[in-house]
Amino acid sequence: MTNRDAKVVPTLRYKDATRAIEWLGKAFGFEPRLVVAGEDGTVAHAQLVSDDVMIMLGSARDDEFGRLQKPPESGGACTQSAYIIVHDPDAHYARAVAAGAEVVLEIADQDYGGRMYSCRDLEGHLWNFGSYDPWGAA
């Protein structure tokens, strides 16, 4: 397996996963590929895709994994975030802003190449979108 064969699928937990699925589609263009309903209107597991990118998410819950991964507190720092390559970062930025994404780093050209912005979603997860492709840079 080469590095280009490796795949990383970010996973997230949301307090209101059903609302998050709808918002992530509106703001970032993710479409549901699979949504498994949980108890009491929760989401046990969901797979969302946009082009060749996939994320997985579910409702926050108090189970073994849920105690390890929780939604971020409002505006708090996080230890990981996804960087997703997009073809038109300016159009993507406009879509995210129109959907109410909280922009934390304005869209800008980067010294290392490409154009990028960072934002928080409706529950505070940090997302980064840009045109820089680290696979093509080497």
Beta strands, then each sheet from edge to edge (+ up, - down):
strand 1: 11-14
strand 2: 31-37
strand 3: 43-50
strand 4: 53-59
strand 5: 82-85
strand 6: 102-109
strand 7: 115-120
strand 8: 126-130
sheet 1: 1+ 4+ 3- 2+
sheet 2: 5+ 8+ 7- 6+
end
